[in-house]
C-alpha cells in the first residue's frame, strides 16, 4: 500500500463527523426503548393470529363450507334437478302448445289466406288490368300532345321574361351600379388606406415596439432582482437546512428504527422461546407425562376389557335378533300361504320343498346333533330318510 493514499471505510458517507457519531448511539438507544414494546406486541399478535388461523379459523371454514354444501348446494342441486327442470320442461311444453302452435296455426291457416286472397290478389288484378293500361294511355297522351305544346309555351314565356325583366336589370347593374360603386366608394377608400392609414399604422407599430422593448428590459431587471432575492433569502437557507439537517436526521432516524426493529425482533424471539420453554416445563411436560403414563394404559384397559367384550356381545345379540326376526317372518309367510290354500284351494305349494333349506338341526348321529340358537325347528327326519320312506 502506497503512503499518502487513504482508503475510505465501508459504508462511509460524506458529511459525517464526530458529532454525528456521538449522537447516533443515544438516538438508537432511545429508538430501541420506544420500538421494543411495539415489536413485542406485534410478534405476540402475529403468533396469536397464526395460532387462531391454524386452530380455529381453518376448521371453522371447513365446517362452514361443509354446512353450506349440505344446506345450500345439495338441496339446490336436488331442487334444480328434481323440481325446476321437470317444471321448466312442462312449462315449455305448455307454452309451445298454447302459444306457439296456436299462433302458428292462426297465422298459417287464417291470416295468410285472408291477406293473400282478400287483399293481395285483388290489388294485383287491379294493377295489371286497370292501372297499367291507364298509365300507358296517360304516358302516350303526355308525349304526343302535352309535351310539344309545353315546349312552345315555355319558349315564349322565356323570351318574354328575358325581354321584360332580365335585360333591364342587367343594364342597370352594368352601367349604373358598378361605375357608381367603383368610382364613388372603392377608389377613395383604397387611396385613403394606401396614403394615410398605412403610414400612421407603421408609426404606431414602431412606437409600440420601442415601448415594449423598454418595458421588457425593466421587467427582466425586476425579475432578475426578485429571483436573486428569493434564491438568497429562501432557497439557499432551505437547501442548507434540508441538506445539512433534515437529510442526516431522517437518515439516522430511519437507520435507528431499522436497527432497533431487528434488535427488538431478536429480543422478542428470545422472550418467546423462554416463555415457550417455561410453558412446556410447567404445563406441557406434566400433561404429556400424565397422558403417557396414566391415560394411555387406562384407555387400553377400557378398550380391551370393556369395549371389545361389549362390542362382541352387541354383535352376537344383533345377529341372534336378526335370526329370530328372519324365522318369525318365514313362519308368518308359511302361515299366510297355508291360510290362502285353505280358503281358496289349489295344489301343493311349489316352494314348500324350499323350507328345509335353513335347517335348525343337523342329523348325523346322536353325537353330531347341533342346535342353532333362535332358528325354526327342522323336521327330525332327514330328506334322504323321507325319500326312502316315500319309495317304501
C-alpha positions in Angstrom: 0.0 0.0 0.0 1.4 3.4 -1.0 1.9 6.1 1.6 -0.3 9.2 1.2 -3.3 7.3 0.0 -6.1 6.6 2.4 -8.9 4.2 1.8 -12.4 5.2 2.9 -14.1 2.8 5.4 -17.0 0.7 4.3 -20.4 2.5 4.3 -18.7 5.8 4.7 -20.9 8.8 3.9 -19.7 12.3 3.4 -20.7 14.9 5.9 -20.4 12.6 8.9 -18.3 13.7 11.8 -17.7 13.1 15.5 -20.9 14.9 16.5 -23.0 12.6 14.2 -21.2 9.5 15.7 -21.8 10.7 19.2 -25.5 11.5 18.6 -26.1 8.2 16.8 -25.7 5.9 19.8 -28.1 7.7 22.1 -30.7 8.1 19.3 -30.5 4.3 18.6 -30.9 3.5 22.3 -33.9 5.8 22.7 -35.5 4.4 19.5 -34.8 0.8 20.8 -36.6 1.6 24.0 -39.6 3.0 22.0 -39.7 0.3 19.4 -39.1 -2.8 21.6 -42.7 -2.8 23.1 -44.2 -2.3 19.7 -42.2 -5.2 18.2 -43.1 -7.5 21.1 -46.8 -6.6 20.8 -46.6 -7.1 17.0 -44.9 -10.5 17.4 -47.5 -11.5 20.0 -50.4 -10.5 17.8 -48.8 -12.3 14.8 -48.3 -15.5 16.8 -51.9 -15.3 18.1 -53.2 -14.7 14.6 -51.3 -17.7 13.2 -52.4 -19.9 16.1 -56.0 -18.8 15.7 -55.9 -19.4 12.0 -54.4 -22.9 12.4 -56.6 -24.0 15.3 -59.9 -22.1 14.9 -60.3 -20.4 11.5 -59.4 -23.2 9.2 -61.6 -25.9 10.9 -64.4 -23.3 11.1 -64.0 -22.5 7.4 -64.1 -26.2 6.6 -67.2 -26.7 8.8 -68.9 -23.7 7.2 -68.1 -25.0 3.7 -69.5 -28.4 4.6 -72.6 -26.9 6.2 -73.0 -24.7 3.1 -72.8 -27.7 0.9 -75.2 -29.7 3.0 -77.8 -26.9 3.5 -77.5 -24.9 0.3 -75.6 -26.6 -2.6 -77.0 -30.2 -2.3 -80.7 -29.0 -1.7 -80.3 -26.5 -4.5 -79.0 -29.1 -6.9 -81.7 -31.6 -5.9 -84.4 -28.8 -6.3 -83.0 -27.9 -9.7 -82.7 -31.5 -10.9 -85.9 -32.9 -9.4 -88.3 -29.9 -9.4 -87.2 -27.0 -11.5 -86.1 -29.0 -14.5 -89.3 -31.0 -14.9 -91.3 -27.9 -14.2 -89.4 -26.0 -16.8 -90.0 -28.8 -19.4 -93.7 -28.8 -18.5 -94.0 -25.0 -18.8 -92.1 -25.1 -22.1 -94.4 -27.8 -23.5 -97.4 -25.9 -22.2 -96.2 -22.6 -23.7 -95.4 -24.3 -27.0 -98.9 -25.9 -27.1 -100.8 -22.8 -26.1 -98.9 -20.0 -27.8 -96.5 -21.2 -30.5 -98.7 -23.8 -32.1 -101.9 -21.7 -31.7 -100.4 -18.6 -33.2 -98.6 -20.6 -35.9 -101.8 -22.2 -37.0 -103.7 -18.9 -36.8 -101.0 -17.2 -39.0 -100.8 -20.1 -41.4 -104.5 -21.0 -41.8 -106.3 -17.7 -41.2 -104.1 -14.6 -41.6 -102.1 -15.7 -44.6 -105.1 -16.9 -46.7 -107.1 -13.9 -45.7 -104.4 -11.4 -46.7 -103.5 -13.4 -49.9 -107.0 -13.9 -51.3 -108.6 -10.8 -49.7 -106.0 -8.1 -50.4 -103.0 -9.2 -52.5 -104.9 -11.0 -55.3 -107.4 -8.1 -55.9 -104.6 -5.5 -55.8 -102.5 -7.4 -58.3 -105.5 -7.8 -60.6 -106.3 -4.1 -60.3 -102.7 -3.2 -61.0 -102.4 -5.5 -64.1 -105.9 -5.0 -65.6 -106.7 -1.3 -64.8 -103.8 0.8 -63.6 -101.2 -0.4 -66.1 -103.3 0.3 -69.3 -104.4 3.7 -67.8 -100.8 4.6 -67.1 -99.7 3.7 -70.6 -102.6 5.8 -72.1 -101.7 8.8 -70.0 -98.0 8.5 -71.0 -98.9 8.4 -74.7 -101.2 11.5 -74.2 -98.4 13.4 -72.5 -95.7 12.5 -75.0 -98.0 13.2 -78.1 -99.9 16.3 -77.1 -98.9 18.0 -73.9 -95.1 17.9 -74.3 -94.9 19.8 -77.7 -97.5 22.4 -76.5 -95.5 22.9 -73.3 -92.2 23.4 -75.1 -93.7 26.1 -77.3 -95.3 27.9 -74.4 -92.1 27.7 -72.4 -90.0 29.2 -75.2 -92.5 32.2 -75.5 -92.6 32.8 -71.7 -88.7 32.6 -71.5 -88.3 35.3 -74.3 -90.9 37.5 -72.7 -89.3 37.3 -69.2 -85.9 37.9 -70.6 -87.0 41.0 -72.5 -89.1 42.5 -69.7 -87.1 41.7 -66.6 -83.6 40.3 -67.2 -82.2 42.7 -69.8 -83.3 46.0 -67.9 -81.8 44.7 -64.7 -78.5 43.6 -66.3 -78.2 47.0 -68.0 -78.9 48.9 -64.7 -76.3 46.8 -62.9 -73.6 47.1 -65.6 -73.9 50.8 -66.5 -75.2 52.4 -63.3 -74.5 50.4 -60.1 -71.0 49.1 -60.9 -69.5 52.5 -62.0 -71.1 54.3 -59.1 -69.7 51.9 -56.5 -66.3 51.7 -58.1 -65.6 55.4 -58.6 -67.6 56.7 -55.7 -66.6 54.2 -52.9 -63.8 51.8 -53.7 -61.3 54.1 -55.3 -61.4 56.7 -52.4 -61.2 54.0 -49.8 -58.2 52.4 -51.4 -56.4 55.8 -51.7 -57.2 56.6 -48.1 -55.8 53.2 -46.9 -52.6 53.4 -49.0 -51.8 57.1 -48.5 -53.0 57.8 -44.9 -53.8 54.7 -42.8 -50.7 52.6 -43.7 -48.0 55.3 -42.7 -50.0 56.0 -39.5 -50.1 52.4 -38.6 -46.4 51.9 -39.3 -45.6 54.8 -36.9 -47.8 53.5 -34.2 -46.4 50.0 -34.5 -42.8 51.4 -34.3 -43.7 53.3 -31.1 -45.4 50.3 -29.5 -42.3 48.1 -30.3 -40.0 50.6 -28.8 -42.2 50.9 -25.7 -42.4 47.0 -25.4 -38.6 46.7 -25.6 -38.2 49.2 -22.8 -40.9 47.5 -20.6 -39.3 44.1 -21.3 -35.9 45.4 -20.2 -37.3 46.8 -17.0 -39.3 43.6 -16.3 -36.2 41.4 -16.9 -34.3 43.6 -14.4 -37.0 43.3 -11.8 -37.4 39.6 -12.4 -33.6 39.1 -12.0 -33.6 41.0 -8.8 -36.6 39.1 -7.4 -35.0 35.8 -8.4 -31.8 36.8 -6.7 -33.6 37.9 -3.5 -35.7 34.7 -3.4 -32.7 32.5 -4.0 -30.5 34.3 -1.5 -33.2 34.7 1.3 -35.2 31.5 0.8 -33.8 28.8 -1.5 -30.3 28.7 -0.2 -31.2 28.6 3.6 -33.9 26.0 2.9 -31.5 23.9 0.8 -28.8 24.1 3.5 -31.3 23.1 6.2 -32.6 20.2 4.1 -29.1 19.0 3.1 -27.3 19.6 6.4 -30.1 18.9 9.0 -33.2 17.1 7.7 -31.4 14.5 5.5 -28.9 13.4 8.1 -31.6 13.4 10.9 -34.1 11.5 8.8 -31.4 9.1 7.7 -30.2 8.5 11.2 -33.8 8.1 12.5 -34.6 5.6 9.7 -31.4 3.6 10.3 -32.0 3.7 14.0 -35.6 2.4 13.5 -34.3 -0.4 11.3 -31.6 -1.5 13.7 -34.0 -1.2 16.7 -36.6 -3.2 14.8 -34.1 -6.0 14.1 -32.7 -6.0 17.7 -36.3 -5.9 19.1 -37.1 -8.9 16.9 -34.1 -10.9 18.4 -35.2 -9.9 21.9 -38.9 -10.7 21.2 -37.8 -14.1 19.8 -35.7 -14.8 22.8 -38.5 -13.8 25.2 -41.0 -16.0 23.2 -38.6 -19.0 23.3 -38.2 -18.5 27.1 -42.0 -18.3 27.6 -42.4 -21.4 25.4 -39.8 -23.3 27.4 -41.4 -22.3 30.7 -44.9 -23.3 29.5 -43.6 -26.6 28.3 -41.8 -27.5 31.5 -44.7 -26.2 33.7 -47.7 -27.4 31.7 -46.8 -29.4 28.6 -44.4 -31.9 30.1 -46.7 -32.8 33.1 -49.7 -33.2 30.8 -47.7 -35.3 28.4 -46.4 -37.5 31.3 -50.0 -37.9 32.6 -51.3 -38.8 29.2 -48.5 -41.2 28.5 -48.3 -42.9 31.9 -52.0 -42.8 33.1 -54.5 -42.0 30.3 -52.9 -44.4 27.7 -52.9 -47.5 29.9 -56.4 -46.7 31.2 -57.6 -46.3 27.6 -56.0 -49.5 26.6 -57.6 -51.3 29.5 -61.0 -49.9 28.8 -60.7 -50.8 25.1 -59.5 -54.4 25.7 -61.5 -55.2 28.9 -64.8 -53.3 28.5 -65.3 -52.0 25.0 -64.3 -55.1 23.0 -66.4 -57.6 25.0 -69.4 -55.2 24.9 -68.9 -54.9 21.2 -68.8 -58.6 20.7 -71.8 -59.1 22.9 -73.7 -56.5 21.0 -72.8 -58.1 17.6 -73.9 -61.5 18.9 -77.1 -60.1 20.2 -77.8 -58.3 16.9 -77.1 -61.5 15.0 -79.4 -63.5 17.2 -82.1 -60.9 16.9 -81.8 -60.8 13.1 -82.1 -64.6 13.0 -85.2 -64.6 15.2 -86.8 -61.9 13.1 -86.0 -63.9 9.9 -87.5 -67.1 11.4 -90.6 -65.1 12.5 -91.0 -63.6 9.1 -90.7 -67.0 7.5 -93.3 -68.5 9.9 -95.7 -65.7 9.1 -95.3 -66.3 5.4 -95.8 -70.0 5.8 -99.0 -69.4 7.9 -100.3 -66.9 5.3 -99.7 -69.4 2.4 -101.4 -72.2 4.4 -104.4 -70.0 5.2 -104.7 -68.9 1.5 -104.6 -72.5 0.3 -107.2 -73.4 2.9 -109.6 -70.7 1.8 -109.0 -70.7 -2.0 -107.7 -74.2 -2.6 -105.1 -75.3 -5.0 -102.2 -77.7 -5.5 -99.3 -78.0 -3.2 -97.1 -75.0 -2.8 -94.1 -75.5 -5.2 -91.9 -73.6 -2.7 -92.8 -75.9 0.2 -89.8 -78.0 -0.5 -87.5 -75.0 -0.1 -88.4 -74.7 3.6 -85.9 -77.2 4.6 -83.0 -75.1 3.3 -82.5 -73.5 6.7 -82.1 -76.5 9.0 -82.3 -76.0 12.7 -80.6 -79.3 13.4 -78.1 -81.5 11.6 -78.8 -85.2 11.9 -75.6 -87.1 11.6 -75.9 -89.2 14.7 -76.5 -88.6 18.4 -73.1 -87.1 18.9 -73.2 -84.8 15.9 -76.5 -83.1 16.6 -76.0 -79.3 16.6 -78.7 -76.8 17.5 -78.6 -73.3 16.0 -79.9 -70.8 18.5 -83.0 -68.7 17.6 -83.9 -70.8 14.4 -87.0 -72.6 13.5 -87.0 -76.3 14.3 -86.5 -78.5 11.2 -88.2 -82.0 10.9 -86.4 -84.8 12.7 -86.4 -87.0 9.6 -83.7 -86.2 7.1 -84.5 -85.6 3.4 -82.8 -88.9 2.5 -84.8 -90.9 5.0 -88.0 -89.2 3.8 -87.2 -90.2 0.2 -86.7 -93.9 1.3 -90.0 -93.7 3.3 -91.9 -92.5 0.2 -90.4 -95.3 -2.0 -91.3 -97.9 0.6 
